[in-house]
Amino acid sequence: MAFQVSPGVLVQELDLTRVIPAVSTSIGAFAGEFRQGPVDEIVTISSEQQLTEQFGKPDANNFEDYFSVANFLQYTNNVKVVRVTNSGLLNASSDGTGTLIKNTDDYLNNYAAGQGVVGTFAARTGGAWGNNLQVSTCPSATAYEQEGATTVNDTNAVGDTVITVADGGTLNVGDIISFSSTAATNDYDDGEQYRITGISTHDITIVQHIRGQGGLKKAYTNGANVRRRWRYYDQAGVDGAPGTSPYVSDRSGSGDEIHVVVIDEDGGISGVPGTVLEVFSGVSKAADAKTPQGASNYYPDVIYNQSQYVYWMDHNTSGSNWGSNAAGTTFTAVNTPTLESLSAGADGSTRSVAELKIAYDKFVDSETVDFSLLIAGKCTATHIDNLISIAESRKDCVVFASPERADVVNVTNSNTQMSNVKAFFDTIASSSYVVFDSGYKYMYDKYNDQFRFVPLNGDIAGLCARTDLTNDTWFSPAGLNRGIIRGAVKLAFNPNQAQRDVLYPARVNPVVTFPGQGTILFGDKTGLTSPSAFDRINVRRLFITMEKAISTASKFQLFEFNDEFTRAQFRNLVEPFLREVQGRRGITDFLVVCDETNNSADVIDRNEFQAEIFVKPNRSINFITLKFVATRTGVAFEEIAG
């Protein structure tokens, strides 16, 4: 407090306007097996398109995991995804060694300075997908174009596809060549270009560059010159031959520019073999090079910052001074372009429970990772138990789990399916932080043009997220109003009334297809075995919302005095929030006790602050009884009603 020495007015402010903040309730979290993407790193995904771009399309090994996330995204737009490390998972590399570069942190810590021993480039993420990649570099003007690279060593007729040259060693498969019209001239007057498809000492095999077929369009004589061009010289984005960048030229250096092109060699990425995926034109060999806008133009940095497909691993061994600073440096002009196919990428084995646990452990810390809906995907009992441990430790999220695939898929007897599902979930410990469903849905996989059975837990978590958007967390996500499952052609197990009567007391929420009404979540129980308000999804999520919001706001009380002013401030913060929840039908009544009765002298001396919040949660309707009574004509309803 400021002390006044002479008479005057001191103005002070006290902020009593703080309110309980809104908290996130519809963010999902998932860890699983994917075709590509960073490993052991949390990535926020907002759409199925982004999921596919980041982690690849589903395949026969990972479709259950992929669609668990994709199905969740049908209902909302925020899920945090971790790709699981698989034993044997490797990034493809240009020297065919293969290595595992888990994620960007792993790259920056262990490979970004050229410490790698796997050639000049590696696939951006692990998996066999990287074996589709090629990288071509054009490191000099001579590599880009060479006049008179060799000469024709025989007379060749129209239509010939095999040409004899003096020195096939100056050419590369894939080079674009043209011929001078006559011996010892450099006019190349017919303008026709050919692509080399094979080289055998002096014999080169060609096709017409544009058509991709056919031989010579005119005859050439012995001694005619051959002009060789880099195969990607006319690719969009390539701006002529590499030379010296303005940045390096201004610092008295030379020869720093290089072109880098990334290609889908086999078509496994784009669907069309030979598709150019990325072009990095005029990037620099100088470590300190900058673009006119001030960004790094050093080619390893550009590839790290911009490429979706590859990491730089090391310089071309034929180059010298590459990676030096620009001032006064002449960068070696390697005169031959390179074309490197990446190989040795591997998907590895199916992820183990232990590997899956390591990935899900990324979600343990509630202070660093915010979510509310923990999606199990493909389930085992051990896996579900691990996730329940995370939820009960955090106390701000709910696990969504399905039975094992073998319990319901391709099991022909529905009573056997029922028994399998019940027996499976009977092994799971009691918890209000988990929600069980009854199985798998049959859906169309547009990426592979086939139908697949996938677990329902991604959909059930999605229903909760959609309920948050349309109503509030304390509304049940089940039933005809909010429980419609999307994209279900049929169910692997469609329990009838008698089977539901067995499953529901066993904590299993049936998913049912009703004719003319769709596929519906037809229960809202948690995995709690004992009767309690917390054996319902809406009540558990009501308390998660209240606890998360109020505990967040309570941090402002830390390091304040435990006196009546602070306690009154706390009550004035919490009570309006609870009245709002009450007004939105989450609770029917509440009481906040935060005074000297629970903040005694002993409590104060222990530097503690205590508050008790009593609430009466609203309950969802699970059972409806309709009684129809027929009466005689002359009977008054007042006589028999009630």
C-alpha positions in Angstrom: 0.0 0.0 0.0 1.3 3.4 -0.9 1.5 5.9 1.9 0.5 9.5 1.4 2.7 12.2 3.0 0.4 15.1 2.3 -3.3 15.5 1.8 -4.6 14.0 -1.5 -6.6 11.3 -3.2 -5.2 7.9 -3.8 -7.1 5.8 -6.4 -7.0 2.0 -6.1 -8.8 -0.8 -7.9 -10.0 -4.2 -6.7 -11.1 -6.7 -9.3 -14.1 -8.7 -8.1 -15.3 -9.5 -11.6 -13.6 -12.9 -12.2 -15.8 -15.7 -13.3 -15.4 -19.5 -13.7 -13.8 -20.0 -17.1 -15.2 -22.2 -19.8 -13.4 -25.5 -20.1 -12.9 -27.9 -23.0 -15.1 -31.0 -22.8 -15.2 -32.4 -26.3 -11.5 -33.0 -27.2 -10.6 -36.6 -28.0 -7.3 -38.5 -27.5 -6.1 -41.6 -29.3 -2.9 -43.6 -29.8 -2.6 -46.3 -32.4 -1.0 -47.8 -35.5 -0.8 -45.7 -38.7 0.9 -46.0 -42.1 3.0 -42.9 -41.7 3.4 -39.9 -39.5 5.5 -38.9 -36.5 6.0 -41.4 -33.7 5.5 -40.8 -30.0 4.4 -37.2 -30.7 1.0 -35.7 -30.0 -0.5 -34.2 -33.2 -3.8 -32.3 -33.1 -6.1 -33.4 -35.9 -9.3 -31.4 -36.9 -10.6 -33.4 -39.9 -10.5 -36.8 -41.6 -8.6 -35.1 -44.5 -5.9 -33.9 -42.1 -5.8 -37.3 -40.5 -5.1 -38.9 -43.9 -2.5 -36.3 -44.9 -0.7 -36.6 -41.6 -0.9 -40.3 -40.9 -1.8 -41.9 -44.2 -4.7 -43.9 -45.6 -6.0 -47.0 -43.7 -4.7 -50.4 -44.7 -5.3 -54.0 -43.7 -3.1 -53.7 -40.6 -4.3 -50.4 -39.2 -7.9 -49.8 -40.4 -9.4 -50.3 -36.9 -7.2 -47.6 -35.4 -7.6 -45.3 -38.4 -11.4 -45.5 -38.4 -11.6 -45.2 -34.6 -10.3 -41.6 -35.1 -12.0 -40.9 -38.4 -15.4 -42.0 -36.9 -14.9 -39.7 -33.9 -14.2 -36.8 -36.3 -17.7 -37.4 -37.9 -19.1 -35.7 -34.8 -16.6 -33.1 -33.9 -13.3 -31.5 -35.0 -10.6 -31.9 -32.3 -8.6 -35.1 -31.4 -5.1 -35.5 -30.3 -3.3 -38.5 -32.0 -0.1 -40.3 -31.2 1.4 -42.9 -33.6 2.6 -46.0 -31.8 6.2 -47.2 -32.2 6.3 -50.7 -33.7 9.1 -53.1 -33.3 11.0 -53.0 -36.7 9.6 -49.7 -37.8 12.1 -47.9 -40.1 12.3 -44.8 -42.2 13.4 -45.5 -45.8 16.7 -43.9 -46.8 18.8 -43.2 -49.9 21.5 -45.7 -49.0 19.1 -48.5 -48.2 20.1 -48.8 -44.6 16.9 -47.6 -42.9 16.7 -46.0 -39.5 13.9 -44.9 -37.2 13.5 -41.2 -36.9 10.6 -40.9 -34.5 9.6 -37.3 -34.9 10.9 -33.8 -35.4 12.5 -33.6 -32.0 14.4 -36.9 -32.7 15.6 -35.5 -36.0 16.7 -32.2 -34.6 18.5 -33.8 -31.7 20.2 -36.6 -33.6 20.3 -36.0 -37.4 19.9 -32.3 -38.3 23.6 -31.7 -38.3 24.3 -34.5 -40.7 25.0 -37.1 -38.1 23.0 -39.7 -40.1 24.7 -42.7 -41.8 21.9 -43.5 -44.2 22.8 -41.5 -47.2 21.7 -38.0 -48.2 17.9 -38.3 -47.7 15.5 -40.3 -45.6 11.7 -40.5 -45.6 10.0 -38.0 -43.3 8.4 -40.7 -41.2 8.8 -44.5 -40.7 7.0 -47.1 -42.7 7.2 -49.0 -46.0 5.4 -46.0 -47.7 8.8 -44.3 -47.9 10.1 -46.9 -50.3 8.0 -45.1 -53.0 10.2 -42.0 -52.8 12.9 -40.8 -55.0 15.0 -37.6 -54.6 16.7 -35.9 -57.5 19.2 -33.1 -57.1 20.6 -30.8 -59.7 23.7 -29.2 -58.0 25.2 -27.1 -60.9 24.6 -25.5 -64.3 26.5 -28.4 -65.9 24.3 -30.9 -64.1 21.3 -29.1 -65.4 22.4 -28.9 -69.0 25.5 -30.1 -70.9 26.1 -29.2 -74.5 27.9 -31.9 -76.4 27.8 -34.3 -73.6 28.8 -37.0 -76.1 28.4 -37.7 -79.8 26.4 -40.1 -81.9 28.7 -43.0 -82.9 26.7 -44.5 -85.7 24.1 -43.6 -88.3 20.6 -43.9 -86.9 17.3 -44.1 -88.8 13.9 -42.7 -88.1 12.2 -44.8 -85.5 15.3 -46.2 -83.9 15.1 -46.6 -80.1 18.7 -47.7 -79.5 21.3 -45.1 -80.2 25.1 -45.8 -80.1 27.1 -42.9 -78.5 30.8 -42.4 -77.9 30.5 -42.2 -74.1 27.4 -43.5 -72.3 29.1 -42.7 -69.0 28.3 -39.0 -69.4 24.6 -39.8 -69.4 22.1 -41.0 -66.9 18.9 -43.0 -67.1 16.1 -40.4 -67.1 18.1 -37.6 -68.7 16.4 -35.6 -71.4 18.6 -35.5 -74.6 18.4 -33.9 -78.0 20.6 -34.2 -81.1 22.3 -31.7 -83.4 21.0 -31.9 -86.9 24.4 -32.7 -88.5 27.8 -33.8 -87.3 29.8 -31.2 -85.3 27.0 -28.7 -85.1 25.2 -27.4 -82.1 21.9 -26.3 -83.6 19.7 -29.1 -82.3 17.3 -27.8 -84.9 14.4 -30.3 -84.8 13.5 -29.4 -81.3 12.6 -33.0 -80.5 13.6 -34.3 -77.1 14.1 -37.9 -75.9 14.2 -39.5 -72.5 16.8 -42.1 -71.7 15.3 -45.3 -70.4 18.4 -47.5 -70.4 22.2 -47.4 -70.8 24.5 -50.2 -71.7 28.1 -48.8 -72.2 27.7 -47.1 -75.6 24.1 -48.0 -76.3 21.3 -45.9 -74.9 17.6 -46.7 -75.1 15.3 -43.8 -75.7 11.6 -42.8 -76.0 10.1 -39.6 -77.1 10.0 -37.3 -74.0 6.5 -35.9 -74.4 4.8 -39.0 -75.7 6.7 -41.5 -73.5 7.0 -43.9 -76.5 8.3 -44.0 -80.0 11.8 -43.6 -81.4 13.8 -41.0 -83.4 11.6 -38.6 -85.4 14.5 -38.0 -87.9 17.7 -39.7 -88.9 21.1 -38.6 -87.3 24.5 -39.2 -88.7 27.7 -40.3 -87.0 29.3 -37.5 -85.1 26.1 -35.6 -84.3 26.4 -33.9 -80.9 24.1 -34.8 -78.0 22.8 -32.3 -75.5 21.9 -33.7 -72.1 19.4 -32.0 -69.7 18.5 -32.9 -66.2 15.3 -34.9 -66.4 13.3 -32.4 -64.3 14.6 -29.3 -66.1 11.1 -28.4 -67.3 9.3 -29.1 -64.0 7.0 -26.3 -62.8 8.9 -24.3 -60.2 12.4 -25.0 -61.6 13.7 -21.6 -62.7 16.5 -22.4 -65.1 19.9 -23.8 -64.2 21.2 -23.4 -60.7 23.8 -20.6 -60.3 24.7 -18.2 -57.6 22.0 -16.8 -55.3 21.9 -13.0 -54.7 22.7 -13.6 -51.0 25.9 -15.5 -51.8 26.8 -13.2 -54.7 26.6 -10.2 -52.4 29.1 -11.9 -50.1 31.6 -12.7 -52.9 30.7 -16.4 -53.0 29.6 -18.4 -56.0 28.0 -21.6 -57.2 25.7 -22.2 -54.2 22.4 -22.9 -55.8 20.9 -26.4 -56.0 17.5 -27.8 -57.1 15.9 -30.7 -55.2 12.9 -32.6 -56.5 11.0 -35.3 -54.6 9.2 -38.0 -56.7 6.7 -40.7 -56.1 8.6 -43.4 -58.0 6.2 -46.3 -57.7 2.9 -44.4 -57.4 2.2 -45.7 -53.9 1.6 -42.1 -52.6 -0.1 -40.3 -55.4 -1.4 -43.2 -57.4 0.6 -42.3 -60.5 4.2 -43.6 -60.8 6.7 -40.8 -61.5 4.6 -38.0 -60.0 6.6 -35.0 -58.8 5.6 -34.4 -55.2 7.7 -31.4 -54.3 10.2 -29.0 -55.9 12.7 -26.9 -54.1 14.3 -24.6 -56.7 17.3 -22.4 -56.2 18.0 -23.4 -52.5 21.5 -22.8 -51.2 24.5 -24.9 -50.1 25.5 -21.9 -47.8 24.6 -22.5 -44.2 23.8 -18.9 -43.6 21.9 -18.2 -46.8 18.7 -16.2 -46.6 15.8 -15.5 -48.9 14.9 -11.9 -49.7 12.3 -12.2 -47.0 14.9 -13.2 -44.4 14.0 -16.9 -44.1 16.7 -19.5 -44.2 17.5 -20.6 -47.8 20.0 -23.3 -46.7 18.7 -26.4 -48.5 18.7 -28.8 -45.4 16.7 -26.1 -43.5 14.3 -25.5 -46.4 13.7 -29.3 -46.7 13.2 -29.6 -42.9 10.7 -26.7 -42.8 8.8 -27.3 -46.0 9.0 -30.9 -47.2 6.1 -33.3 -46.3 8.1 -36.4 -47.5 11.8 -36.3 -46.7 14.5 -35.2 -44.3 18.0 -34.1 -45.4 20.5 -36.4 -43.8 23.9 -35.5 -45.3 25.7 -33.7 -48.1 26.6 -35.3 -51.5 30.0 -36.7 -50.8 31.2 -35.2 -54.2 30.6 -31.7 -52.9 33.0 -29.6 -50.9 32.4 -26.5 -48.9 28.7 -27.4 -48.8 27.4 -26.2 -45.4 30.0 -23.4 -45.2 29.0 -19.8 -44.7 28.6 -17.7 -47.9 31.4 -15.1 -47.5 34.1 -15.7 -50.1 33.1 -19.4 -50.6 33.2 -21.1 -53.9 30.9 -24.1 -53.6 31.9 -27.2 -55.6 30.0 -27.6 -58.9 29.1 -31.3 -58.9 28.5 -31.8 -62.6 26.2 -34.8 -62.5 22.6 -34.8 -61.3 21.6 -37.4 -58.8 18.6 -39.7 -58.6 18.3 -41.6 -55.4 15.6 -44.1 -54.6 14.7 -44.5 -50.9 14.5 -48.0 -49.6 14.6 -50.2 -46.4 11.5 -48.5 -45.0 9.5 -51.0 -42.9 6.1 -51.0 -41.1 7.4 -53.4 -38.4 5.4 -55.8 -36.4 1.9 -55.2 -35.0 2.2 -52.9 -32.0 2.4 -54.6 -28.6 0.4 -53.7 -25.5 3.6 -52.4 -24.0 4.3 -50.1 -27.1 0.7 -48.9 -27.0 1.0 -48.1 -23.3 4.1 -46.0 -24.0 2.2 -44.0 -26.6 -0.9 -43.5 -24.3 1.4 -42.4 -21.5 1.9 -39.2 -23.5 -1.6 -38.3 -22.2 -1.0 -38.9 -18.5 -0.2 -35.3 -17.5 -3.4 -33.2 -17.3 -1.4 -30.0 -16.9 0.3 -30.3 -20.3 -2.3 -32.2 -22.4 -6.0 -31.2 -22.4 -8.7 -33.6 -23.5 -11.8 -35.2 -22.1 -12.6 -38.3 -24.3 -10.1 -41.1 -24.3 -10.7 -43.4 -27.3 -9.5 -47.0 -26.9 -9.8 -48.2 -30.6 -8.9 -51.9 -30.9 -9.2 -53.3 -27.4 -7.8 -55.9 -25.1 -8.5 -56.1 -21.4 -5.0 -55.1 -20.5 -5.2 -52.1 -22.8 -8.5 -50.9 -21.3 -7.1 -51.3 -17.8 -4.2 -49.1 -18.7 -6.5 -46.4 -20.1 -8.7 -46.5 -17.0 -5.6 -46.0 -14.9 -4.8 -42.8 -16.9 -8.4 -41.5 -16.6 -8.6 -42.2 -12.8 -5.2 -40.5 -12.3 -6.3 -37.4 -14.4 -9.9 -37.4 -13.1 -10.9 -35.2 -16.1 -11.6 -37.7 -18.9 -13.6 -40.8 -19.7 -12.4 -43.9 -21.5 -14.5 -45.4 -24.3 -14.0 -49.1 -25.0 -15.4 -51.9 -27.2 -15.1 -55.6 -26.8 -12.4 -57.6 -28.6 -13.0 -58.2 -32.3 -13.2 -61.9 -31.9 -16.1 -61.6 -29.4 -18.6 -60.3 -32.0 -17.2 -60.3 -35.6 -17.9 -63.4 -37.6 -19.6 -65.0 -34.5 -22.8 -66.5 -36.0 -24.8 -67.0 -32.8 -26.1 -63.8 -31.1 -26.3 -65.4 -27.7 -22.7 -66.4 -28.0 -21.9 -62.8 -28.9 -23.8 -61.6 -25.8 -22.0 -64.1 -23.6 -18.6 -63.1 -25.1 -19.2 -59.4 -24.6 -20.4 -59.8 -21.0 -17.5 -62.2 -20.1 -15.0 -59.7 -21.6 -16.2 -56.7 -19.6 -16.6 -58.7 -16.5 -12.8 -58.9 -16.3 -12.5 -55.1 -16.3 -12.4 -53.4 -12.8 -15.2 -51.2 -11.7 -14.8 -47.5 -12.6 -17.0 -44.5 -13.4 -14.3 -43.3 -15.8 -15.0 -45.8 -18.5 -17.9 -46.5 -20.9 -18.4 -49.9 -22.5 -20.3 -50.5 -25.8 -21.5 -53.7 -27.3 -19.3 -54.1 -30.4 -18.4 -53.3 -34.0 -20.1 -51.6 -36.9 -19.9 -52.5 -40.6 -18.9 -49.5 -42.6 -17.5 -48.5 -46.1 -13.8 -47.9 -46.5 -13.7 -45.5 -49.3 -9.9 -45.6 -49.5 -9.8 -49.3 -50.3 -13.3 -49.7 -51.8 -14.4 -52.4 -49.3 -16.5 -52.8 -46.2 -14.9 -53.3 -42.8 -15.9 -54.0 -39.2 -14.6 -51.3 -36.9 -15.0 -50.8 -33.1 -17.8 -48.5 -32.0 -15.9 -46.7 -29.2 -14.8 -43.8 -31.6 -18.4 -43.2 -32.4 -19.6 -43.3 -28.8 -16.9 -40.8 -27.8 -18.1 -38.7 -30.8 -21.7 -38.8 -29.6 -20.5 -37.2 -26.3 -18.6 -34.5 -28.2 -21.6 -33.8 -30.3 -23.8 -33.6 -27.2 -21.5 -31.0 -25.8 -22.1 -28.9 -28.9 -25.8 -29.3 -29.1 -26.7 -29.4 -25.4 -24.2 -29.7 -22.5 -21.9 -32.4 -21.0 -24.5 -33.3 -18.5 -27.0 -34.5 -21.1 -27.0 -38.2 -21.9 -25.5 -39.0 -25.4 -27.9 -41.9 -25.8 -31.2 -42.4 -27.4 -33.1 -41.2 -30.5 -32.4 -37.5 -29.8 -28.6 -37.6 -29.4 -27.5 -41.2 -29.8 -27.7 -41.8 -33.6 -24.6 -43.6 -34.9 -23.3 -42.4 -38.3 -22.1 -44.5 -41.2 -23.2 -47.9 -39.9 -24.3 -50.3 -42.6 -25.0 -52.9 -40.0 -23.8 -54.2 -36.6 -21.7 -57.2 -36.0 -23.9 -57.8 -32.9 -27.4 -56.3 -32.8 -28.7 -57.3 -29.3 -32.4 -57.9 -28.8 -34.4 -57.0 -25.7 -33.6 -60.2 -23.8 -29.9 -59.8 -24.6 -29.9 -56.1 -23.6 -31.5 -57.2 -20.3 -28.3 -59.2 -19.6 -25.8 -56.7 -20.9 -27.1 -53.5 -19.3 -26.9 -54.7 -15.7 -23.3 -55.9 -16.6 -22.4 -52.2 -17.5 -22.5 -52.7 -21.2 -24.3 -50.0 -23.3 -26.0 -51.8 -26.2 -25.8 -50.3 -29.7 -29.0 -51.3 -31.5 -30.3 -50.9 -35.0 -34.1 -50.3 -35.0 -36.0 -50.6 -38.3 -36.8 -47.1 -39.6 -35.0 -45.4 -36.7 -31.3 -46.1 -37.4 -28.4 -47.4 -35.3 -28.6 -46.0 -31.8 -26.6 -46.0 -28.5 -29.2 -47.4 -26.2 -27.7 -47.0 -22.8 -25.7 -44.5 -20.8 -24.0 -46.4 -18.0 -20.4 -46.1 -16.9 -18.3 -49.0 -15.8 -19.1 -48.6 -12.2 -20.4 -51.8 -10.6 -22.0 -50.3 -7.4 -25.3 -48.3 -7.6 -24.4 -44.6 -7.6 -25.2 -41.4 -9.4 -21.8 -41.9 -11.0 -22.9 -45.1 -12.8 -24.3 -42.8 -15.6 -22.3 -41.1 -18.3 -24.0 -37.7 -17.9 -23.4 -37.5 -14.2 -19.8 -38.5 -14.5 -19.2 -35.9 -17.2 -21.2 -33.3 -15.2 -18.8 -33.7 -12.3 -15.8 -33.6 -14.6 -17.0 -30.3 -16.1 -17.7 -28.8 -12.7 -14.5 -30.0 -11.1 -12.3 -28.9 -14.1 -13.9 -25.5 -14.3 -13.9 -24.8 -10.5 -10.4 -26.1 -9.9 -9.1 -24.0 -12.7 -10.7 -20.9 -11.2 -9.5 -21.9 -7.7 -5.8 -21.4 -8.7 -6.4 -17.7 -8.3 -6.8 -18.3 -4.6 -3.4 -19.7 -4.2 -1.0 -17.6 -2.2 -3.8 -15.3 -1.0 -4.8 -15.1 2.7 -7.2 -17.6 4.1 -9.6 -15.1 5.6 -13.3 -14.3 5.3 -12.6 -11.9 2.4 -10.9 -14.7 0.3 -13.6 -17.2 1.3 -16.4 -14.9 0.3 -14.6 -14.2 -2.9 -14.5 -17.9 -3.6 -18.2 -18.4 -2.9 -19.0 -15.4 -5.1 -17.0 -17.0 -7.9 -18.5 -20.5 -7.6 -22.2 -19.9 -6.8 -23.0 -18.0 -10.0 -21.4 -20.8 -12.0 -23.5 -23.5 -10.3 -26.6 -21.4 -10.7 -25.9 -21.4 -14.4 -25.4 -25.1 -14.5 -28.7 -25.4 -12.5 -30.5 -23.2 -15.0 -29.2 -25.4 -17.8 -30.6 -28.5 -16.2 -27.4 -30.0 -15.0 -28.3 -30.0 -11.3 -31.4 -29.4 -9.3 -29.8 -27.8 -6.2 -26.4 -27.0 -4.7 -24.7 -25.6 -1.6 -21.2 -24.1 -1.2 -19.7 -24.3 2.2 -16.5 -22.2 2.5 -16.2 -20.5 5.9 -14.8 -20.9 9.4 -16.5 -24.3 9.8 -14.2 -26.0 7.3 -11.4 -23.5 7.5 -10.5 -23.8 11.2 -7.4 -22.4 12.8 -5.6 -25.7 12.3 -6.5 -25.7 8.6 -5.2 -22.1 8.2 -2.0 -22.9 10.1 -1.4 -25.8 7.6 -1.6 -23.2 4.8 -4.7 -25.0 3.5 -8.0 -23.7 2.0 -11.0 -25.9 2.0 -14.4 -25.7 0.4 -17.3 -28.2 0.2 -19.6 -28.1 -2.8 -22.8 -30.1 -2.5 -24.8 -30.7 -5.7 -27.9 -32.7 -6.6 -27.3 -34.0 -10.2 -30.1 -34.4 -12.7 -30.7 -38.0 -13.7 -31.5 -39.3 -17.1 -34.5 -41.4 -17.8 -33.7 -45.1 -18.4 -37.0 -46.7 -17.8 -40.5 -45.6 -18.9 -43.7 -47.2 -17.8 -46.9 -46.4 -19.7 -50.2 -47.6 -18.2 -53.2 -47.6 -20.4 -56.6 -48.1 -18.6 -59.9 -48.8 -20.4 -63.1 -47.7 -18.5 -66.8 -48.0 -19.0 -68.5 -45.2 -20.7 -70.2 -43.7 -17.7 -67.1 -43.7 -15.4 -65.7 -40.3 -14.4 -61.9 -40.2 -14.7 -61.6 -38.3 -11.4 -63.0 -41.4 -9.7 -60.3 -43.8 -10.8 -57.3 -41.6 -11.7 -54.5 -41.3 -9.2 
